[in-house]
Amino acid sequence: MNKPKRIFYIAGFALLVLLFLASVTDLFFQERDARVYAVSVIIDDTSDDFWINFKKGMDQAAAEFNVDISFVTLYDNSNEQNFQQTELIRREIEDGAQALVLCAADSMKMAQSLSDMAPEVPVIAVQHAIPYQGVSSSILPDNQEMGRLLAEQIGREEDREKKVYAIAPQMVQDSLRERYQKLEEALTAEGFQVILITGQEPGTAEALVRQATENRESCVMVGLDAAALLDVADWVEEYYGNYLISVYGFGHNARILDMMEHEKIDGIGVTDDYVMGYLSIQNAVASLNREETPGVCRLNGYLATGDRMYEEELSRILFPIP
């Protein structure tokens, strides 16, 4: 065999070896990345209307970390929400969930349920803190900051003679108590009278709005969560009370943003739900891999109004693009 042929065969053999090594390496990395993490996300609502941005962040993290997500809602809005969530936790674990992301309907009751169950999977709390030592990580909005910012906006825009009604169906979550505490503290210092309205009875918000409009009472109404805010805004519009009642609140969905843009809602306190969703999955995977996770992540609070909602920073939070 002459020299050129030897060189040709040697080069061909070397190429085959390189291709083989590349193939083996590729298979190795594919096998390493093939692990799929099963994470169940259980929320405190019957639909995902207020969870759209959270789900965008969650799905982005799922794609990056190879996570199979089960997104679970409640069956109904009865008084047995904690019982529903407890049963859903059991079902999801039995079906193979390796980690739970949980938005508790009732923080204290859920802490007791988790203590009784002692689940052997990581639990990530979102939106509301759960006082249970087995929670691996909590990702929470800075509720006091949101309360302070909303109080400042009310102080700038409203007369001190107006009563401020803070409305929530129930106060069983630390997040609502924190928002109300800071809101009441800041507004009282500014000379406002703040009245807390809670109750599970259907029509509570409607009755309050109807009474205010019938009595021609100029006032401020604050929904302490997105569902309460939407209820108040809907009833104010229904009873043609926008000229009397200023509407503020916390949280958002597409309808709330549309109403704010059309000046039917005067301001909202928000946080970055996209980041919350992303971090919930990232921390779940980190916990499964026994990596260190922050005990509590506090996400910044922001004030959004109709004339500011399309500013760069707020637009990124309200209308995230993965």
N, C-alpha and C positions, 0 to 999 in steps of 0.2 A: 504494500500500500504506500503510495507516494505521500509526501508531506502535506500537500493541500487537502487530500482526502482525510488524512488523520485529523487535521485541524477542524475539518467540516464535521466529522463524527463526534469529536470531543465537544465542539460547540453545541451540537444537537443534543448530546447526552446531558450537558450542563443545563440546557434549556429545559429538558424534561424534568430534571431534578428540581429546578426553580419552580416550574409549574406545579410539581407534586407538593413541594413545601408550601407554596401559596395556597393550594387547595386544602391541605391539612390545617394550615393556620386559619383559613377562612371558616372551615368547619368548627375549629376550636372556638373561635369568637362567636359563631352562631350558636353553638351549644351554651356558651357562657351567657349570652344575651337572651336565650330562649325561656328563661324563667319568667312566668307570668304571675303577678301578684293579684290576688282576689281581694278587693276592698269594697265593702258595702257602705254606702252613704245614706243615712236615715235622717230625714228632716222632720220638722214639726208642723207640717202643713199637708193638705190633701192634693195640692198641685205644685208645679214648679214656677208659678207666675213670678214670684219674688226671688227666684234663684237662677235666672238666666245667665247673668254675668258670672256668678259663682260656678255654674256648670261649664262655662267657657274656659275658665282657669283650670278647673278640675280635669276637663278633657285634654287640655294642653299638657298638663303634667302626666296624665295617663299615657299619652302618646310617647312622651320622653322616657318614662320609667317602666314602660311595658306593664301597665296595670289594666286588669279587667274590672270595670266598675259596675256595681249594682246600685242604681239610684232608687231609693225607696221612699214613698210618701205614705201618709196616714190613710186609713180607710175613710174616716169621717172626722168632723170637728166637734165630736161629743166631749163630755167632761172626762172621758176615760182615755185621754191622749197618752198619758204615761203608761197605762196598761197596754195600749196598742204598741207603743214603742218597745216596751219590754218584750212582748211577744214577737215583734219583728226582729229584735236582736237575737233572740233564741233561734228563730227560723233561719236567719242569715248565717249564723255560726254553724248550725246543723247542715246548711247547704254548702259549706266550705269557705265562708268568709275568713280571711286571714287577719284582717284588721277592720276596725269600724271607725267611720267618721260620723259624729253624732251631734245634731242640733237638738238639745233637750227641750221638750214641751214644758217641763217643770223641773227646774234644776235640782231642788232638794229631793223630790220623789225619785228622780232618775238616779241620784247619788245612792239612795237606799236600794233601788232595784239592782244597780251594778254591784253594790256591796253584797247583796243576797246571792247574785249569780256568780260573782267572781269570775268573769270571762277570762280565758287564757289567751286572749288576743289583744294587741294594742288598741287603745281607744283614744281617738283624737276628738276633742271638743271644739266646736265652732259656734260662733255667734254668742253663745251663753256659756259661762263657766259652769262646771259641774264639780261640786266639792267632794270628789272621790279620789282617793290617793292612787288608784290604778290608772288614772288618766295620764297618758304618755305625754301629751302636748295639748295646749289650748291656744286657739287662734281667734282672737277677740277684737272687736272694734274698740277704739278709745271712746267709750260712751260719755265720759265726763267732758272730754274735749268737744264732742259733738253737741252735748247739752249747752256748754258754754257758748259755742259759736252761734247756736240757734237763739239763745237768750240775747246775745248782743245784737243780732239782726232784729229781733222783736223790739228791743229797746230803741233801736235807731228808727224804726218804721211806725211804731204804734204809740197811741196816747196812754198815759199812765192811768187814766180813768177807766180804761177797758179792763174787764176781768179776763183772766187767762185760764181757760179750761184745758187741763191735760187729761187725755182720754186713752184708756187701755182696757181691753176686756178683762184682764187679770194681771196681777203683779207677782208672778211666780218665778221670774227670771231676774238674775242680778243685773243684767244689761238694762232692763226697763227701770229698775230702781235707781241705777247709777245715772241714767239720763234724766229721770225726774228730779233726783236729788240736786244735781248741778243746775238744771233749768230753774227749779223753784228757788234755790239759793241765790242765783244771779238775778232773777227777775224781782224777787222780794227786795233785794238790795237796791234795785232801781225804782222801787215804789209801786210795783204791780201787786195785785192780789191774785194768787195762784190757787186754783181749786182742782183737786185730783178727782176724776170721775172713773170708777171702775165698776165692772159688773158683767156677768155672763149672760144676762137676759137679752134676748134679741130685741133690737129697737132702742137700746140705750142711747146710742149716738143720734139716731133719728129724733127721738123725743127731745133731746137737748137742743138740737138744731131747730126743730119746729117751735119749741118754746121761745128761743131767742128771736126768731123771725117774727113770731106773733106778737111778742112784746116790744119789737123794734129795738132790741138790745144790741148795741155795737160791742163786739167782743172779739177775743182771739181764741181759736181752738187749735190744740196741738195733738196730733196722733203720735203716741209714744212708740208705735211700730208701724210698718208699712201698711198692714191690713187695717189698723185703726185709722190711719191717715186717709186711706182710700175711702173708707166708709164715711168719714166726716166730709171729705170733699164731694162725694156723690150726693149726700143729703143736703149740703149747702147749695149745690147746683139745683137739686130737685125743688127746693123751697125758695129759689131765687134769693138766696141770702148773701150772695157775694158782695153786695154793696154794704152789708152790715157786718159780716163775719170774715175776719182774716184767718187763713188756714195755713198752718205750718206742720211739720212732722219729721219723722225719721224713716229712712229707707226709701226704696223706689222700685218701680217697674215701668213698663212702657207707657201705661195709662197715666201714672203719676207724673212722668216727665212731660207727657203731652199736655196735661192740665196745668203744669207749672209754666210751660211755654206760652199757654193761652191765658195766663194770669189768674187762674182759678186756684192755684196753690202759690203761696207767697215765699216759701223757702223750705229747704229740707237739709237735715244733717245726714251725711252719707259717709261711707268708708269704701275701700277698694275691694269689692266683692270678688273680682277676678283674682287678685292676689290671694285672698282668703281661700278660694277654691284650689288654686295651684299649691299653696303651702300645705293644705290639708292632705293632699295626696303625697306630696314630697315627704312630709313628716311621717306619714303612715309607712311608706317604703323604708325610710331611714330606721324607723322603729323595728320593722321586720328584719332588717339587716343588723340590728343591735348597734346602730350608730347613734351618736349623741344628738338629741333634739332639744330645742329651747323649751323650757317648761311652759312659758307663756309668751306668745307673740302678740303685741298690741299694735294694731294697725291705725294709722293716723285718721283723724276725723276731718271732714271738710264741710263747708257750707256751700250749697248750690241754690241759685235763684234763677228765675227765668231769663234775666239779662246777662247771666254769667255762665250758663250751662254749656255754652259752646267754646269757652276759653280752653286753651290747650290742655292744661292739667285736669280740669273737670271733665272735659270731653273724653279724655283717655280713661277716666274712671267710670263715667256714665255709659260710654259707648265703646267698650274695649274691642280691639281687633286682634285676635290671636296671632 
